[in-house]
């Protein structure tokens, strides 16, 4: 699956802090940043994905000193970033209450314009201007997504960005660390709401300059919120905002007052091949003091219906139970044939892949019967009766022609199920 995303963000800096105290000087400048980012995300399957981010920004500085003759505006290409991600849920099965643990490694390229705006004593480094840090950088991030209910979950994130060199004007920015905790609420299948707290900690920049706006380090805690709406399986949009609530800086700095933005995304390709990530499939950076507006335009993940697209002609494929209702196992077994009991859910992306594969097997082999069981959540009657202790789907039971269970796959990868069933059929024909 491939996704194109276009995000727009606005950030305003009109507060000046010295330590934890807000300065009251009347000569505090006002800085406004606008950023448009084009993102390309591709999901390779088996937990792997990659992304490319291309930002273009503009900044306007309004000084309280009417006699100042410094440049008032700066615009240009921001730093391009290339990232690779791996979701470890590919190892233990995605979906349900099974956690999603994602590792991301990102390289920032110094494609942004390196320039200053303001007076000699009020210089603003490019990182604050959100049009690029002007140096190579590396970022690592670990993100845990855990649903505790069908509609409620949380995301915990830790990460750091490290400059790999100095800008062309001799500044080496300090390491930036980030920790975040967000709550996820999915009231409907097409709407995803998020709210949380971000905390950023930056070491002082290595610079001989002492202008009030040169980043001298500190910490910021901010409240964040976002909403994503899936218009169709291919198109979604979202909005996001950020409000700093606790600020502790070193020296005297101009700090962010708030930021907000919106995003549009278009998804194409084979939706049955991408990784399930509980509504967090698409990585969009929160504002981290370096990159305004990479945003948090997360949209609800694509929910998978019971039927797959472009399936082959059906064989013996029947619904044993739907909507979470339970069933009597003996009534579903096909005498003299292999019976595959497939436990699935509409939020389980691997289930969609498996559904397509099982339908193909049923159409190719008359001695295979597929019985599908819908599990909306693990509190449903069918889960309580047949899947006690199970926290991830799909789950597959395989029975022989005498009604004996000969294999249990939990969680089941589509490839392993196909291999197992085909091997059984070959062995049966060999006898």
Secondary structure as UniProt FT lines:
FT   STRAND          2..13
FT   STRAND          15..18
FT   TURN            19..20
FT   STRAND          21..22
FT   TURN            26..27
FT   STRAND          30..45
FT   TURN            46..47
FT   STRAND          48..62
FT   TURN            66..67
FT   STRAND          73..77
FT   STRAND          80..87
FT   HELIX           89..92
FT   TURN            96..97
FT   STRAND          100..109
FT   TURN            120..121
FT   HELIX           126..129
FT   STRAND          137..147
FT   STRAND          152..163
FT   TURN            168..169
FT   STRAND          176..188
FT   TURN            189..190
FT   STRAND          191..202
FT   TURN            212..213
FT   STRAND          218..230
FT   STRAND          235..249
FT   STRAND          252..255
FT   STRAND          258..268
FT   HELIX           271..273
FT   TURN            278..279
FT   TURN            292..293
FT   TURN            309..310
FT   STRAND          316..321
FT   TURN            323..324
FT   HELIX           329..332
FT   TURN            335..336
FT   STRAND          338..344
FT   TURN            346..347
FT   HELIX           349..364
FT   TURN            366..367
FT   STRAND          368..374
FT   TURN            378..379
FT   HELIX           381..386
FT   TURN            388..389
FT   STRAND          395..399
FT   TURN            401..402
FT   STRAND          405..410
FT   HELIX           414..430
//
